[in-house]
Amino acid sequence: MAFLEVAVLPLRAVQALFSIIVLGLTAYVVDATTYAWWDGWASVNFMLFCSVWTLLAVAYLVLTPTRYPAAAHKYAILGVEALTMIFWFAAWVAVATLWGRIRCGSSGGVCGAGTAGIVFSAFIWLAFVATTIMAALHVHRTSRSDTSAPPEMQGV
């Protein structure tokens, strides 16, 4: 349990930092392709949404257990974790598929920014897989009547 307490805060920092990086990369791609004739860029727009969603989700996941414990219900935390994990999986797979279809490598410019966004998004997804597993283990290990946040997330 001590490892989990130590691991959550760095994972939250990674989730927030990488989300900001992906936000910048995808904003560049969206701006550069605003007048593109092809309608396949919706997946990049979704990745942009995921970045903003993640910043809000991380704020909720960090602040509620310590400052607003009534809002830190263990099922709500698990739900936010799982939903964000699913969003990131869908985002990086969709953009990677798009990049494969248009044969876009990492040659720089829009292609390079998109490729970097895919890589950072996959790392964010992995970070949310880890924190979702931690939240699911907490839900599994506690009784139904115990609705508190996981102990490793209360000190965050």
DSSP file (Angstrom, degrees, kcal/mol; ACC not computed):
  #  RESIDUE AA STRUCTURE BP1 BP2  ACC     N-H-->O    O-->H-N    N-H-->O    O-->H-N    TCO  KAPPA ALPHA  PHI   PSI    X-CA   Y-CA   Z-CA
    1    1 A M     >        0   0    0      0, 0.0     4,-1.8     0, 0.0     5,-0.2   0.000 360.0 360.0 360.0 -32.4    0.0    0.0    0.0
    2    2 A A  H  >  +     0   0    0      1,-0.2     4,-1.7     2,-0.2     5,-0.2   0.872 360.0  54.7 -63.8 -36.3    2.9    2.4    0.7
    3    3 A F  H  > S+     0   0    0      1,-0.2     4,-2.3     2,-0.2    -1,-0.2   0.905 106.4  51.7 -62.4 -40.3    4.0    2.1   -3.0
    4    4 A L  H  > S+     0   0    0      1,-0.2     4,-1.5     2,-0.2    -1,-0.2   0.891 107.2  52.5 -64.3 -39.2    0.5    3.1   -4.1
    5    5 A E  H  X S+     0   0    0     -4,-1.8     4,-0.6     1,-0.2    -1,-0.2   0.879 114.6  42.3 -63.3 -37.1    0.6    6.2   -1.9
    6    6 A V  H  < S+     0   0    0     -4,-1.7    -2,-0.2     1,-0.2    -1,-0.2   0.812 113.7  52.6 -77.6 -31.2    3.9    7.3   -3.4
    7    7 A A  H  X S+     0   0    0     -4,-2.3     4,-1.7     1,-0.2    -2,-0.2   0.732  94.5  68.0 -81.0 -23.4    3.0    6.4   -7.0
    8    8 A V  H  X S+     0   0    0     -4,-1.5     4,-2.5     1,-0.2     5,-0.2   0.937  96.6  50.0 -68.7 -47.6   -0.3    8.3   -7.3
    9    9 A L  H  X S+     0   0    0     -4,-0.6     4,-2.3     1,-0.2    -1,-0.2   0.920 112.1  46.7 -61.9 -45.7    1.0   11.9   -7.2
   10   10 A P  H  > S+     0   0    0      0, 0.0     4,-2.4     0, 0.0    -1,-0.2   0.889 112.2  52.0 -62.7 -35.7    3.7   11.4   -9.8
   11   11 A L  H  X S+     0   0    0     -4,-1.7     4,-2.8     2,-0.2    -2,-0.2   0.906 108.9  49.8 -64.9 -39.9    1.2    9.6  -12.0
   12   12 A R  H  X S+     0   0    0     -4,-2.5     4,-2.5     2,-0.2    -1,-0.2   0.902 110.5  50.4 -63.3 -40.4   -1.2   12.6  -11.7
   13   13 A A  H  X S+     0   0    0     -4,-2.3     4,-2.9     2,-0.2     5,-0.2   0.914 111.7  47.6 -63.6 -42.4    1.6   15.0  -12.6
   14   14 A V  H  X S+     0   0    0     -4,-2.4     4,-2.8     2,-0.2     5,-0.4   0.923 111.2  51.5 -63.2 -44.3    2.4   12.9  -15.7
   15   15 A Q  H  X S+     0   0    0     -4,-2.8     4,-1.5     1,-0.2    -2,-0.2   0.925 115.5  41.1 -59.7 -45.0   -1.2   12.8  -16.6
   16   16 A A  H  X S+     0   0    0     -4,-2.5     4,-2.0     2,-0.2    -2,-0.2   0.931 117.3  46.5 -69.9 -46.1   -1.5   16.6  -16.3
   17   17 A L  H  X S+     0   0    0     -4,-2.9     4,-2.1     1,-0.2    -2,-0.2   0.939 114.9  45.4 -63.6 -48.3    1.8   17.4  -18.0
   18   18 A F  H  X S+     0   0    0     -4,-2.8     4,-2.8    -5,-0.2    -1,-0.2   0.845 110.4  55.9 -65.7 -32.1    1.4   15.0  -20.9
   19   19 A S  H  X S+     0   0    0     -4,-1.5     4,-2.3    -5,-0.4    -1,-0.2   0.895 107.2  48.8 -65.6 -39.3   -2.2   16.3  -21.3
   20   20 A I  H  X S+     0   0    0     -4,-2.0     4,-2.0     2,-0.2    -2,-0.2   0.897 111.6  50.0 -65.4 -39.9   -0.9   19.9  -21.7
   21   21 A I  H  X S+     0   0    0     -4,-2.1     4,-2.4     2,-0.2    -2,-0.2   0.940 112.5  46.0 -62.8 -47.2    1.7   18.7  -24.2
   22   22 A V  H  X S+     0   0    0     -4,-2.8     4,-3.0     1,-0.2     5,-0.3   0.867 108.3  58.2 -64.6 -35.8   -1.0   16.8  -26.2
   23   23 A L  H  X S+     0   0    0     -4,-2.3     4,-2.0     1,-0.2    -1,-0.2   0.935 110.0  43.1 -57.8 -47.2   -3.3   19.9  -26.0
   24   24 A G  H  X S+     0   0    0     -4,-2.0     4,-1.9     2,-0.2    -2,-0.2   0.913 115.6  48.0 -65.7 -43.7   -0.6   22.0  -27.6
   25   25 A L  H  X S+     0   0    0     -4,-2.4     4,-2.1     1,-0.2    -2,-0.2   0.932 115.5  43.1 -64.9 -46.2    0.3   19.4  -30.3
   26   26 A T  H  X S+     0   0    0     -4,-3.0     4,-3.0     1,-0.2     5,-0.2   0.844 109.9  56.7 -72.9 -31.3   -3.3   18.7  -31.3
   27   27 A A  H  X S+     0   0    0     -4,-2.0     4,-2.5    -5,-0.3    -1,-0.2   0.902 108.5  49.0 -62.8 -38.6   -4.2   22.4  -31.2
   28   28 A Y  H  X S+     0   0    0     -4,-1.9     4,-2.6     2,-0.2    -2,-0.2   0.930 112.6  46.7 -63.7 -45.5   -1.4   22.9  -33.7
   29   29 A V  H  X S+     0   0    0     -4,-2.1     4,-1.5     2,-0.2    -2,-0.2   0.922 113.5  48.5 -63.6 -44.3   -2.7   20.1  -35.9
   30   30 A V  H  < S+     0   0    0     -4,-3.0    -1,-0.2     1,-0.2    -2,-0.2   0.924 113.8  46.9 -62.6 -44.0   -6.3   21.3  -35.7
   31   31 A D  H >< S+     0   0    0     -4,-2.5     3,-1.0     1,-0.2     4,-0.2   0.911 112.6  49.0 -64.3 -41.9   -5.2   24.9  -36.6
   32   32 A A  H 3< S+     0   0    0     -4,-2.6    -1,-0.2     1,-0.2    -2,-0.2   0.746 118.4  39.4 -71.0 -22.8   -3.1   23.7  -39.5
   33   33 A T  T >< S+     0   0    0     -4,-1.5     3,-1.7    -5,-0.2    -1,-0.2   0.120  77.5 116.2-113.4  20.5   -5.8   21.5  -41.0
   34   34 A T  T <  S+     0   0    0     -3,-1.0    -1,-0.1     1,-0.3    -2,-0.1   0.875  85.9  36.4 -58.7 -39.2   -8.8   23.8  -40.4
   35   35 A Y  T 3  S+     0   0    0     -4,-0.2    -1,-0.3    -3,-0.2     2,-0.1   0.116  86.1 137.2-102.8  21.7   -9.5   24.2  -44.1
   36   36 A A    <   -     0   0    0     -3,-1.7     5,-0.1     1,-0.1    -3,-0.1  -0.402  54.6-137.5 -67.7 144.4   -8.5   20.7  -45.1
   37   37 A W  S    S+     0   0    0     -2,-0.1     2,-0.3     2,-0.0    -1,-0.1   0.718  79.4  87.4 -74.8 -20.2  -10.8   19.1  -47.6
   38   38 A W    >   -     0   0    0      1,-0.1     3,-0.5     2,-0.0    -2,-0.1  -0.630  65.2-152.4 -90.0 139.3  -10.9   15.8  -45.8
   39   39 A D  G >  S+     0   0    0     -2,-0.3     3,-0.8     1,-0.2    -1,-0.1   0.285  73.0  96.9 -91.8  10.0  -13.3   15.1  -43.0
   40   40 A G  G >   +     0   0    0      1,-0.2     3,-1.0     2,-0.1     4,-0.3   0.475  56.9  89.2 -78.7  -1.4  -11.2   12.6  -41.1
   41   41 A W  G X>  +     0   0    0     -3,-0.5     4,-1.8     1,-0.2     3,-0.6   0.449  56.3  95.1 -79.4   1.5   -9.8   15.1  -38.7
   42   42 A A  H <> S+     0   0    0     -3,-0.8     4,-2.1     1,-0.2    -1,-0.2   0.840  80.0  58.5 -60.2 -32.3  -12.6   14.6  -36.2
   43   43 A S  H <> S+     0   0    0     -3,-1.0     4,-1.8     2,-0.2    -1,-0.2   0.858 104.2  50.2 -66.5 -34.0  -10.4   12.1  -34.4
   44   44 A V  H <> S+     0   0    0     -3,-0.6     4,-2.0    -4,-0.3    -1,-0.2   0.894 109.2  51.8 -69.6 -39.1   -7.8   14.9  -33.8
   45   45 A N  H  X S+     0   0    0     -4,-1.8     4,-2.2     1,-0.2    -2,-0.2   0.882 108.0  52.5 -62.3 -37.5  -10.6   17.1  -32.5
   46   46 A F  H  X S+     0   0    0     -4,-2.1     4,-2.4     2,-0.2    -1,-0.2   0.891 106.6  52.4 -65.4 -38.4  -11.5   14.3  -30.1
   47   47 A M  H  X S+     0   0    0     -4,-1.8     4,-1.7     2,-0.2    -1,-0.2   0.883 107.6  52.3 -64.1 -37.1   -7.9   14.1  -28.9
   48   48 A L  H  X S+     0   0    0     -4,-2.0     4,-1.7     2,-0.2    -2,-0.2   0.918 109.0  49.8 -62.5 -43.7   -8.1   17.8  -28.2
   49   49 A F  H  X S+     0   0    0     -4,-2.2     4,-3.0     1,-0.2    -2,-0.2   0.906 106.7  55.9 -59.7 -42.4  -11.2   17.3  -26.2
   50   50 A C  H  X S+     0   0    0     -4,-2.4     4,-2.5     1,-0.2    -1,-0.2   0.864 104.1  54.3 -60.3 -36.3   -9.5   14.5  -24.3
   51   51 A S  H  X S+     0   0    0     -4,-1.7     4,-1.7     2,-0.2    -1,-0.2   0.935 112.2  42.1 -63.5 -45.9   -6.8   16.9  -23.3
   52   52 A V  H  X S+     0   0    0     -4,-1.7     4,-1.8     1,-0.2    -2,-0.2   0.923 114.3  52.0 -67.0 -43.8   -9.2   19.4  -21.8
   53   53 A W  H  X S+     0   0    0     -4,-3.0     4,-2.9     1,-0.2    -2,-0.2   0.905 107.6  53.3 -57.1 -42.9  -11.3   16.6  -20.2
   54   54 A T  H  X S+     0   0    0     -4,-2.5     4,-3.2     1,-0.2     5,-0.3   0.890 104.7  53.3 -64.4 -40.2   -8.1   15.2  -18.6
   55   55 A L  H  X S+     0   0    0     -4,-1.7     4,-1.7     1,-0.2    -1,-0.2   0.913 113.5  43.7 -61.5 -40.8   -7.2   18.5  -17.0
   56   56 A L  H  X S+     0   0    0     -4,-1.8     4,-2.2     2,-0.2    -2,-0.2   0.907 114.9  49.4 -68.2 -41.8  -10.6   18.8  -15.5
   57   57 A A  H  X S+     0   0    0     -4,-2.9     4,-3.0     2,-0.2    -2,-0.2   0.914 110.7  49.1 -65.1 -43.4  -10.6   15.1  -14.4
   58   58 A V  H  X S+     0   0    0     -4,-3.2     4,-2.1     2,-0.2     5,-0.3   0.891 109.4  53.0 -64.7 -38.3   -7.1   15.4  -12.8
   59   59 A A  H  X S+     0   0    0     -4,-1.7     4,-2.5    -5,-0.3     5,-0.3   0.931 112.7  44.6 -60.8 -44.0   -8.3   18.5  -10.9
   60   60 A Y  H  X S+     0   0    0     -4,-2.2     4,-2.1     1,-0.2    -2,-0.2   0.933 114.0  49.1 -63.0 -46.5  -11.3   16.5   -9.6
   61   61 A L  H  < S+     0   0    0     -4,-3.0    -1,-0.2     1,-0.2    -2,-0.2   0.780 118.1  39.6 -68.5 -27.3   -9.2   13.5   -8.7
   62   62 A V  H  < S+     0   0    0     -4,-2.1     4,-0.5    -5,-0.2    -1,-0.2   0.872 121.8  38.2 -87.4 -41.5   -6.5   15.5   -6.9
   63   63 A L  H  X>S+     0   0    0     -4,-2.5     4,-3.0    -5,-0.3     5,-0.8   0.874 105.1  61.1 -83.9 -37.9   -8.8   18.1   -5.1
   64   64 A T  H  X5S+     0   0    0     -4,-2.1     4,-0.8    -5,-0.3     8,-0.3   0.892  98.4  53.8 -65.6 -41.4  -11.8   16.1   -4.0
   65   65 A P  H  45S+     0   0    0      0, 0.0    -1,-0.2     0, 0.0    -2,-0.1   0.857 123.6  27.6 -62.3 -30.5  -10.3   13.5   -1.7
   66   66 A T  H  45S+     0   0    0     -4,-0.5    -2,-0.2    -3,-0.4    -3,-0.1   0.863 135.2  24.8 -97.0 -41.0   -8.5   16.2    0.4
   67   67 A R  H  <5S+     0   0    0     -4,-3.0    -3,-0.2     1,-0.2     3,-0.1   0.801 132.8  26.9 -97.7 -32.8  -10.7   19.3    0.1
   68   68 A Y    ><< +     0   0    0     -4,-0.8     3,-1.7    -5,-0.8     4,-0.4  -0.577  62.9 167.0-130.6  69.4  -14.2   18.0   -0.7
   69   69 A P  G >  S+     0   0    0      0, 0.0     3,-0.9     0, 0.0    80,-0.1   0.757  74.1  64.7 -61.5 -24.4  -14.4   14.5    0.7
   70   70 A A  G 3  S+     0   0    0      1,-0.2     3,-0.2    -3,-0.1    -6,-0.0   0.818 104.9  45.9 -67.0 -27.9  -18.2   14.4    0.3
   71   71 A A  G <  S+     0   0    0     -3,-1.7     2,-0.6    -7,-0.2    -1,-0.2   0.442  92.8  85.3 -90.7  -1.0  -17.6   14.5   -3.5
   72   72 A A    <   +     0   0    0     -3,-0.9    -1,-0.2    -4,-0.4     2,-0.1  -0.325  57.8 165.2 -98.9  51.3  -14.9   11.9   -3.4
   73   73 A H     >  -     0   0    0     -2,-0.6     4,-2.5    -3,-0.2     3,-0.3  -0.449  43.3-127.3 -66.7 138.3  -17.2    8.8   -3.6
   74   74 A K  H  > S+     0   0    0     73,-1.4     4,-2.1     1,-0.2    65,-0.1   0.834 109.2  49.3 -62.1 -32.5  -15.2    5.8   -4.5
   75   75 A Y  H  > S+     0   0    0      2,-0.2     4,-2.3     1,-0.2    -1,-0.2   0.841 109.8  51.6 -75.3 -32.0  -17.5    4.9   -7.4
   76   76 A A  H  > S+     0   0    0     -3,-0.3     4,-2.6     2,-0.2     5,-0.2   0.916 110.9  48.0 -66.9 -43.0  -17.3    8.4   -8.8
   77   77 A I  H  X S+     0   0    0     -4,-2.5     4,-2.5     2,-0.2    -2,-0.2   0.934 113.1  47.6 -62.8 -45.4  -13.5    8.3   -8.7
   78   78 A L  H  X S+     0   0    0     -4,-2.1     4,-2.8    -5,-0.2     5,-0.2   0.899 111.9  51.5 -61.9 -39.8  -13.5    4.9  -10.4
   79   79 A G  H  X S+     0   0    0     -4,-2.3     4,-2.7     2,-0.2     5,-0.2   0.918 111.0  45.9 -63.7 -44.5  -16.0    6.2  -13.0
   80   80 A V  H  X S+     0   0    0     -4,-2.6     4,-2.2     2,-0.2     5,-0.2   0.919 114.7  48.9 -65.0 -43.0  -13.9    9.3  -13.8
   81   81 A E  H  X S+     0   0    0     -4,-2.5     4,-2.3    -5,-0.2    -2,-0.2   0.949 115.0  43.4 -59.7 -50.1  -10.7    7.2  -14.0
   82   82 A A  H  X S+     0   0    0     -4,-2.8     4,-2.4     1,-0.2    -2,-0.2   0.903 113.8  50.1 -66.8 -42.1  -12.3    4.5  -16.2
   83   83 A L  H  X S+     0   0    0     -4,-2.7     4,-2.5    -5,-0.2    -1,-0.2   0.913 112.3  47.3 -63.2 -42.4  -14.0    7.0  -18.5
   84   84 A T  H  X S+     0   0    0     -4,-2.2     4,-2.4    -5,-0.2    -1,-0.2   0.890 110.7  52.5 -66.8 -38.7  -10.8    9.0  -19.0
   85   85 A M  H  X S+     0   0    0     -4,-2.3     4,-2.1    -5,-0.2    -2,-0.2   0.926 111.3  46.6 -61.3 -44.6   -8.9    5.8  -19.7
   86   86 A I  H  X S+     0   0    0     -4,-2.4     4,-2.6     2,-0.2     5,-0.2   0.907 110.3  53.6 -64.9 -42.3  -11.4    4.8  -22.3
   87   87 A F  H  X S+     0   0    0     -4,-2.5     4,-2.5     1,-0.2    -2,-0.2   0.935 110.6  46.1 -56.8 -47.7  -11.3    8.3  -23.9
   88   88 A W  H  X S+     0   0    0     -4,-2.4     4,-2.6     2,-0.2     5,-0.3   0.882 111.2  51.6 -67.7 -37.2   -7.6    8.2  -24.2
   89   89 A F  H  X S+     0   0    0     -4,-2.1     4,-2.0     1,-0.2     5,-0.3   0.953 113.1  45.2 -62.0 -47.5   -7.5    4.7  -25.7
   90   90 A A  H  X S+     0   0    0     -4,-2.6     4,-2.2     1,-0.2    -2,-0.2   0.887 113.8  51.3 -62.1 -39.1  -10.1    5.7  -28.3
   91   91 A A  H  X S+     0   0    0     -4,-2.5     4,-2.4    -5,-0.2     5,-0.3   0.953 112.6  41.0 -66.7 -50.9   -8.3    9.0  -29.1
   92   92 A W  H  X S+     0   0    0     -4,-2.6     4,-2.0     1,-0.2    -1,-0.2   0.865 116.8  48.9 -71.9 -31.6   -4.8    7.6  -29.7
   93   93 A V  H  X S+     0   0    0     -4,-2.0     4,-2.2    -5,-0.3    -1,-0.2   0.922 112.4  48.8 -69.5 -41.8   -6.0    4.6  -31.6
   94   94 A A  H  X S+     0   0    0     -4,-2.2     4,-2.2    -5,-0.3    -2,-0.2   0.918 114.8  43.6 -63.9 -44.0   -8.3    6.8  -33.8
   95   95 A V  H  X S+     0   0    0     -4,-2.4     4,-2.8   -52,-0.2    -1,-0.2   0.882 112.5  52.8 -71.4 -36.2   -5.5    9.3  -34.6
   96   96 A A  H  X S+     0   0    0     -4,-2.0     4,-2.0    -5,-0.3    -1,-0.2   0.896 110.2  48.7 -63.5 -38.8   -3.0    6.5  -35.2
   97   97 A T  H  X S+     0   0    0     -4,-2.2     4,-2.2     2,-0.2    -2,-0.2   0.911 111.4  49.9 -65.5 -42.0   -5.4    4.9  -37.6
   98   98 A L  H  X S+     0   0    0     -4,-2.2     4,-2.2     1,-0.2    -2,-0.2   0.929 110.0  50.2 -60.5 -45.9   -5.9    8.3  -39.3
   99   99 A W  H  <>S+     0   0    0     -4,-2.8     5,-2.7     1,-0.2     4,-0.3   0.862 110.6  50.4 -63.4 -35.3   -2.1    8.8  -39.6
  100  100 A G  H ><5S+     0   0    0     -4,-2.0     3,-0.6     3,-0.2    -1,-0.2   0.881 109.8  50.6 -68.4 -37.9   -1.8    5.3  -41.1
  101  101 A R  H 3<5S+     0   0    0     -4,-2.2    -2,-0.2     1,-0.2    -1,-0.2   0.878 114.4  41.6 -69.0 -37.7   -4.5    6.0  -43.7
  102  102 A I  T 3<5S-     0   0    0     -4,-2.2    -1,-0.2    -5,-0.2    -2,-0.2   0.391 109.4-123.7 -92.0   6.4   -3.0    9.2  -44.9
  103  103 A R  T < 5 +     0   0    0     -3,-0.6     2,-0.7    -4,-0.3    -3,-0.2   0.918  49.2 167.5  53.4  50.2    0.5    7.7  -44.7
  104  104 A C      < -     0   0    0     -5,-2.7    -1,-0.2    -6,-0.1    -2,-0.1  -0.851   9.5-179.2 -99.1 117.6    1.8   10.4  -42.4
  105  105 A G        -     0   0    0     -2,-0.7    10,-0.3     3,-0.1     3,-0.2   0.099  47.0 -82.6 -92.5-151.5    5.1    9.7  -40.9
  106  106 A S  S    S+     0   0    0      1,-0.1     3,-0.1     9,-0.1     6,-0.1  -0.234  76.5 133.1-111.1  43.0    7.1   11.8  -38.5
  107  107 A S  S    S-     0   0    0      1,-0.3     2,-0.2     0, 0.0    -1,-0.1   0.465  71.0 -97.8 -77.3  -0.2    8.6   14.1  -41.1
  108  108 A G  S >> S+     0   0    0     -3,-0.2     4,-1.0     1,-0.2     3,-0.9  -0.449  86.4  54.8 110.6 174.3    7.9   17.2  -39.1
  109  109 A G  H 3> S-     0   0    0      1,-0.3     4,-2.4     2,-0.2     5,-0.2  -0.357 121.7 -10.8  64.0-137.8    5.2   19.9  -39.2
  110  110 A V  H 3> S+     0   0    0      1,-0.2     4,-2.5     2,-0.2    -1,-0.3   0.893 140.5  51.9 -63.1 -41.4    1.7   18.6  -38.9
  111  111 A C  H <> S+     0   0    0     -3,-0.9     4,-2.4     1,-0.2    -2,-0.2   0.921 111.9  45.7 -63.6 -43.4    2.7   14.9  -39.3
  112  112 A G  H  X S+     0   0    0     -4,-1.0     4,-2.5     2,-0.2    -2,-0.2   0.896 113.0  49.7 -66.4 -40.5    5.4   15.2  -36.6
  113  113 A A  H  X S+     0   0    0     -4,-2.4     4,-2.3     2,-0.2    -2,-0.2   0.907 112.5  48.0 -65.4 -41.2    3.0   17.0  -34.2
  114  114 A G  H  X S+     0   0    0     -4,-2.5     4,-2.1     2,-0.2    -2,-0.2   0.907 111.6  49.5 -65.2 -41.6    0.4   14.3  -34.8
  115  115 A T  H  X S+     0   0    0     -4,-2.4     4,-2.1   -10,-0.3    -2,-0.2   0.918 111.9  48.1 -63.7 -43.5    2.8   11.5  -34.3
  116  116 A A  H  X S+     0   0    0     -4,-2.5     4,-2.6     1,-0.2     5,-0.2   0.890 109.8  53.7 -63.7 -38.4    4.1   13.0  -31.1
  117  117 A G  H  X S+     0   0    0     -4,-2.3     4,-2.2     1,-0.2    -1,-0.2   0.884 107.5  51.0 -61.9 -39.2    0.5   13.5  -30.0
  118  118 A I  H  X S+     0   0    0     -4,-2.1     4,-2.1     2,-0.2    -2,-0.2   0.927 111.5  47.3 -62.9 -45.7   -0.2    9.8  -30.6
  119  119 A V  H  X S+     0   0    0     -4,-2.1     4,-1.7     1,-0.2    -2,-0.2   0.936 114.3  45.2 -64.6 -47.6    2.8    8.8  -28.5
  120  120 A F  H  X S+     0   0    0     -4,-2.6     4,-2.3     1,-0.2    -1,-0.2   0.877 111.2  54.8 -64.6 -35.9    2.1   11.1  -25.6
  121  121 A S  H  X S+     0   0    0     -4,-2.2     4,-2.5    -5,-0.2    -1,-0.2   0.885 105.3  52.4 -64.6 -38.2   -1.6   10.0  -25.7
  122  122 A A  H  X S+     0   0    0     -4,-2.1     4,-2.1     2,-0.2    -1,-0.2   0.888 109.7  49.3 -64.5 -37.9   -0.6    6.4  -25.4
  123  123 A F  H  X S+     0   0    0     -4,-1.7     4,-2.2     2,-0.2    -2,-0.2   0.887 109.9  50.8 -67.7 -38.3    1.5    7.2  -22.3
  124  124 A I  H  X S+     0   0    0     -4,-2.3     4,-2.3     2,-0.2    -2,-0.2   0.927 109.0  52.2 -62.7 -42.9   -1.4    9.1  -20.8
  125  125 A W  H  X S+     0   0    0     -4,-2.5     4,-2.1     1,-0.2    -2,-0.2   0.923 109.0  49.7 -58.5 -44.7   -3.6    6.1  -21.5
  126  126 A L  H  X S+     0   0    0     -4,-2.1     4,-2.0     1,-0.2    -1,-0.2   0.889 108.9  52.3 -62.7 -38.8   -1.1    3.8  -19.7
  127  127 A A  H  X S+     0   0    0     -4,-2.2     4,-2.1     1,-0.2    -1,-0.2   0.895 111.2  47.2 -64.0 -38.8   -1.0    6.2  -16.7
  128  128 A F  H  X S+     0   0    0     -4,-2.3     4,-2.2     2,-0.2    -2,-0.2   0.804 106.3  57.9 -74.2 -27.9   -4.8    6.1  -16.5
  129  129 A V  H  X S+     0   0    0     -4,-2.1     4,-2.1    -5,-0.2    -2,-0.2   0.941 109.0  47.0 -61.1 -45.0   -4.7    2.3  -16.8
  130  130 A A  H  X S+     0   0    0     -4,-2.0     4,-2.0     1,-0.2    -2,-0.2   0.931 115.3  43.1 -63.0 -47.4   -2.5    2.2  -13.7
  131  131 A T  H  X S+     0   0    0     -4,-2.1     4,-2.3     1,-0.2    -1,-0.2   0.822 112.1  54.4 -73.2 -28.7   -4.7    4.7  -11.7
  132  132 A T  H  X S+     0   0    0     -4,-2.2     4,-2.6     2,-0.2    -1,-0.2   0.901 107.8  50.2 -67.5 -40.0   -7.9    2.9  -12.8
  133  133 A I  H  X S+     0   0    0     -4,-2.1     4,-2.5     2,-0.2    -2,-0.2   0.913 110.2  50.7 -62.8 -42.1   -6.5   -0.4  -11.5
  134  134 A M  H  X S+     0   0    0     -4,-2.0     4,-1.9     1,-0.2    -2,-0.2   0.924 112.6  45.7 -61.2 -44.3   -5.7    1.3   -8.2
  135  135 A A  H  X S+     0   0    0     -4,-2.3     4,-2.2     2,-0.2    -2,-0.2   0.892 112.6  50.7 -66.8 -38.9   -9.2    2.7   -7.9
  136  136 A A  H  X S+     0   0    0     -4,-2.6     4,-2.4     1,-0.2    -2,-0.2   0.888 108.7  51.6 -66.6 -38.5  -10.8   -0.6   -8.9
  137  137 A L  H  X S+     0   0    0     -4,-2.5     4,-2.3     2,-0.2    -1,-0.2   0.891 109.0  51.4 -64.1 -38.0   -8.7   -2.4   -6.3
  138  138 A H  H  X S+     0   0    0     -4,-1.9     4,-1.3     2,-0.2    -2,-0.2   0.930 110.7  47.5 -63.8 -44.7   -9.8    0.0   -3.6
  139  139 A V  H  < S+     0   0    0     -4,-2.2     3,-0.2     1,-0.2    -2,-0.2   0.903 114.4  47.7 -62.2 -40.6  -13.5   -0.5   -4.6
  140  140 A H  H  < S+     0   0    0     -4,-2.4    -1,-0.2     1,-0.2    -2,-0.2   0.868 113.1  47.2 -68.3 -37.3  -13.0   -4.3   -4.5
  141  141 A R  H  < S+     0   0    0     -4,-2.3     2,-0.2    -5,-0.2    -1,-0.2   0.646 103.2  71.0 -83.6 -15.2  -11.2   -4.3   -1.1
  142  142 A T  S  < S-     0   0    0     -4,-1.3     2,-0.0    -3,-0.2     5,-0.0  -0.664  87.1-103.5-103.0 158.8  -13.6   -2.1    0.7
  143  143 A S    >   -     0   0    0     -2,-0.2     3,-0.9     1,-0.1    -1,-0.1  -0.277  33.0-108.5 -73.5 164.7  -17.1   -2.8    1.9
  144  144 A R  T 3  S+     0   0    0      1,-0.2    -1,-0.1    -4,-0.1    -2,-0.0   0.833 118.2  54.0 -62.9 -32.5  -20.1   -1.5    0.1
  145  145 A S  T 3  S+     0   0    0      1,-0.1     2,-0.9     2,-0.0    -1,-0.2   0.678  88.8  86.1 -79.5 -15.8  -20.9    0.9    2.9
  146  146 A D    <   +     0   0    0     -3,-0.9    -1,-0.1     1,-0.1    -4,-0.1  -0.758  48.2 165.4 -87.1 105.7  -17.4    2.4    2.8
  147  147 A T        +     0   0    0     -2,-0.9   -73,-1.4   -73,-0.1    -1,-0.1   0.225  29.4 125.8-105.5  13.6  -17.7    5.1    0.1
  148  148 A S        -     0   0    0    -75,-0.2   -75,-0.1     1,-0.1   -74,-0.1  -0.233  67.6 -94.7 -72.5 162.7  -14.5    7.0    1.0
  149  149 A A        -     0   0    0      1,-0.1    -1,-0.1   -80,-0.1     5,-0.1  -0.317  55.8 -80.3 -68.7 157.5  -11.8    7.8   -1.5
  150  150 A P    >>  -     0   0    0      0, 0.0     3,-1.6     0, 0.0     4,-0.8  -0.332  38.5-125.0 -58.1 141.0   -8.8    5.4   -1.7
  151  151 A P  H >> S+     0   0    0      0, 0.0     3,-0.7     0, 0.0     4,-0.7   0.854 110.3  57.3 -58.9 -35.2   -6.3    6.1    1.1
  152  152 A E  H 34 S+     0   0    0      1,-0.2  -144,-0.1     2,-0.2   -18,-0.0   0.691 109.4  46.3 -71.3 -14.7   -3.5    6.5   -1.4
  153  153 A M  H X4 S+     0   0    0     -3,-1.6     3,-0.6     1,-0.1    -1,-0.2   0.526  96.1  73.6-101.4  -7.6   -5.5    9.3   -3.1
  154  154 A Q  H << S+     0   0    0     -4,-0.8    -2,-0.2    -3,-0.7    -1,-0.1   0.784  94.7  51.3 -76.6 -26.3   -6.4   11.1    0.1
  155  155 A G  T 3<        0   0    0     -4,-0.7    -1,-0.2     1,-0.2    -2,-0.1   0.436 360.0 360.0 -88.4   1.2   -3.0   12.5    0.7
  156  156 A V    <         0   0    0     -3,-0.6    -1,-0.2   -95,-0.1    -2,-0.1   0.470 360.0 360.0 -79.2 360.0   -2.7   13.9   -2.8
